[in-house]
């Protein structure tokens, strides 16, 4: 994961590996689920064992049906006999998906290769690999609605929530949420290592000097996270690194190692490193 050095107060005590609260959208922005467009199937045993929040789709039931059948149409592109995957140069004999095979009234032969011209036209692009993806389904649904002379921006949109899938818990909640911006932790004289791949959280104690942070990073007891002292010092002067870096010379190395091997003094400075 990405690493970053932050200057925080010496008494900064946010829990390690816990996302900083200023990076998380407050719970008060959680809207109420729109029951009018929640088209969940009856709960299964797994739903009861692992309950999850209900979620509105933002669509009327009619649009959900159209989307379902658009998906099935696109699936026909996967059932062409002896279709060769252009990415792997492998081939297979087409066999109908159970959804299609279970249809009582259907042709009893797989679709011919020209079906891919039709699905590509609906999706706005040819199938890739074995078939189409969720983005293609969205485009195909819009294409069907347009073919009926309707506007996909308005037809089939849930009138109760306007397509959001949720309703405001209080007036102005959505505008307040859109105006919200994340905030950085307080700044100070301390030195601390943070990870940046998730919302962002501290992964080291706060140290009074950059040298102490470098010594912690190069402590052999850190196991696989250990880096040589000179690498740690160069990384701290640089201040930031992405998740992983690879090259023909070094291969794939950790973010700290890569920056430490090439970094020049950066903008963080501020103490003598002792």
ChimeraX attribute file (.defattr): number of C-alpha atoms within 10 A of each C-alpha:
attribute: neighborCount
match mode: 1-to-1
recipient: residues
	/A:1	14
	/A:2	17
	/A:3	24
	/A:4	22
	/A:5	22
	/A:6	23
	/A:7	20
	/A:8	20
	/A:9	18
	/A:10	17
	/A:11	11
	/A:12	15
	/A:13	11
	/A:14	15
	/A:15	13
	/A:16	13
	/A:17	14
	/A:18	13
	/A:19	18
	/A:20	18
	/A:21	16
	/A:22	15
	/A:23	16
	/A:24	13
	/A:25	13
	/A:26	12
	/A:27	7
	/A:28	11
	/A:29	17
	/A:30	15
	/A:31	17
	/A:32	15
	/A:33	20
	/A:34	22
	/A:35	18
	/A:36	18
	/A:37	24
	/A:38	18
	/A:39	16
	/A:40	11
	/A:41	6
	/A:42	7
	/A:43	9
	/A:44	10
	/A:45	9
	/A:46	8
	/A:47	10
	/A:48	9
	/A:49	8
	/A:50	8
	/A:51	11
	/A:52	8
	/A:53	6
	/A:54	13
	/A:55	16
	/A:56	23
	/A:57	24
	/A:58	25
	/A:59	26
	/A:60	20
	/A:61	17
	/A:62	13
	/A:63	20
	/A:64	18
	/A:65	13
	/A:66	17
	/A:67	21
	/A:68	13
	/A:69	15
	/A:70	23
	/A:71	20
	/A:72	15
	/A:73	18
	/A:74	24
	/A:75	24
	/A:76	24
	/A:77	28
	/A:78	24
	/A:79	25
	/A:80	23
	/A:81	18
	/A:82	13
	/A:83	18
	/A:84	15
	/A:85	14
	/A:86	11
	/A:87	9
	/A:88	8
	/A:89	9
	/A:90	10
	/A:91	13
	/A:92	13
	/A:93	11
	/A:94	18
	/A:95	17
	/A:96	18
	/A:97	13
	/A:98	8
	/A:99	9
	/A:100	16
	/A:101	14
	/A:102	10
	/A:103	9
	/A:104	8
	/A:105	8
	/A:106	10
	/A:107	9
	/A:108	9
	/A:109	12
	/A:110	18
	/A:111	18
	/A:112	14
	/A:113	16
	/A:114	10
	/A:115	18
	/A:116	23
	/A:117	14
	/A:118	16
	/A:119	25
	/A:120	19
	/A:121	15
	/A:122	22
	/A:123	24
	/A:124	14
	/A:125	14
	/A:126	17
	/A:127	20
	/A:128	14
	/A:129	13
	/A:130	18
	/A:131	18
	/A:132	22
	/A:133	14
	/A:134	10
	/A:135	11
	/A:136	22
	/A:137	23
	/A:138	15
	/A:139	18
	/A:140	25
	/A:141	24
	/A:142	22
	/A:143	20
	/A:144	16
	/A:145	19
	/A:146	14
	/A:147	10
	/A:148	9
	/A:149	9
	/A:150	14
	/A:151	13
	/A:152	16
	/A:153	11
	/A:154	12
	/A:155	16
	/A:156	19
	/A:157	22
	/A:158	22
	/A:159	15
	/A:160	17
	/A:161	20
	/A:162	14
	/A:163	20
	/A:164	19
	/A:165	22
	/A:166	22
	/A:167	20
	/A:168	17
	/A:169	14
	/A:170	11
	/A:171	9
	/A:172	9
	/A:173	16
	/A:174	16
	/A:175	11
	/A:176	11
	/A:177	15
	/A:178	9
	/A:179	8
	/A:180	12
	/A:181	11
	/A:182	13
	/A:183	11
	/A:184	13
	/A:185	17
	/A:186	11
	/A:187	13
	/A:188	13
	/A:189	17
	/A:190	19
	/A:191	26
	/A:192	25
	/A:193	23
	/A:194	22
	/A:195	22
	/A:196	18
	/A:197	12
	/A:198	12
	/A:199	14
	/A:200	21
	/A:201	23
	/A:202	23
	/A:203	16
	/A:204	18
	/A:205	19
	/A:206	24
	/A:207	21
	/A:208	19
	/A:209	18
	/A:210	26
	/A:211	19
	/A:212	17
	/A:213	25
	/A:214	25
	/A:215	17
	/A:216	19
	/A:217	23
	/A:218	20
	/A:219	15
	/A:220	13
	/A:221	10
	/A:222	11
	/A:223	9
	/A:224	7
	/A:225	12
	/A:226	16
	/A:227	22
	/A:228	15
	/A:229	17
	/A:230	14
	/A:231	20
	/A:232	25
	/A:233	24
	/A:234	21
	/A:235	28
	/A:236	32
	/A:237	21
	/A:238	22
	/A:239	21
	/A:240	21
	/A:241	24
	/A:242	17
	/A:243	15
	/A:244	15
	/A:245	16
	/A:246	12
	/A:247	9
	/A:248	6
	/A:249	6
	/A:250	10
	/A:251	9
	/A:252	13
	/A:253	14
	/A:254	19
	/A:255	20
	/A:256	30
	/A:257	22
	/A:258	22
	/A:259	24
	/A:260	23
	/A:261	14
	/A:262	11
	/A:263	19
	/A:264	12
	/A:265	13
	/A:266	13
	/A:267	10
	/A:268	16
	/A:269	13
	/A:270	11
	/A:271	11
	/A:272	8
	/A:273	15
	/A:274	11
